[in-house]
């Protein structure tokens, strides 16, 4: 008997866990949590690599899987502790290395937005993410969005109501500088 995996909603009191994996042709990640020492999934993602991404080194592909997961799960992991499991030890090394190439440095800056702890997990223990990175999928080879997020994402804009100038004139008795007497 087999039971289909059931997705659950997040428990905001528990740390999130991301398992990521990269194969030669695709990347896959799982966002989950662990409750009572039992893991459960919240979200699954996988993506076929674009032609340019196929030329990345294996370290860059593994890092790309991490960045793709961080972007997709951003609304879950912002301001919450996250444990990132990857089978590529060099990502943990690169996270502590002061100077990298441009792409890795940009990715490291993106990761600093979140409270992420990187841990190693062998491919044998990373079943779901490994499976997602090897699933045959239709061609969706758009590049992973690894640019800085919109810096105005959390900015609140306040629009002045159309009648503000009229109210100011009635209260103060002076025309605003940008209005003429005819207006």
C-alpha positions, 0 to 999 in steps of 0.5 A: 500500500502506498500513500500519496504525499500530503502537503500541510500548511506551515507551523510558524513556530517551527523552523523551516527546512529546505532540501535541494538537489541538482542533477545534470538537467534539472534542479529540485527542492522541497520546503518542509518542517519537522514536527514530533521528529516527523518531517512533512512537506509544505511545497515542492518545486522542480525546474529544468535547467536552461541551456546556459545553466547546463554549462554551470559547474556542479557546484554552481548547479547545486547553488542555483538549486538553493537560490531557486528554492530561496526565491520560490519560498521567500514568502515563507522563509523571510524572518524565520529560521531555515535549515538548508540541506544540500549534499554538496559540502562546498556550498557550506564552504563557499558561504564562509569564504570571503571572496568568490566569483561574481555569480556566487557572490551575488547569490551569497548576498541574496541568501543573507536576507534570510536566517539560513543554516546550511547542513550537509545531507547525502543524496541517499538521505535527500530522496524527494529533492533528488527525485524532483531534480530527475523528473522528466518534465516538458521544456521550461528552460527559462533561467532562474531569477537570481537578480536582487528582488524588487527593493520597493517590495515592502515600501508603502506609498501614500497618495495624497487625496485629490481634495487635499489642496482644497482642504489646505486652502480652507484651513490655512487660507493660502493657495499651495505654491503649485496652484494658480488662483485660476486652478 
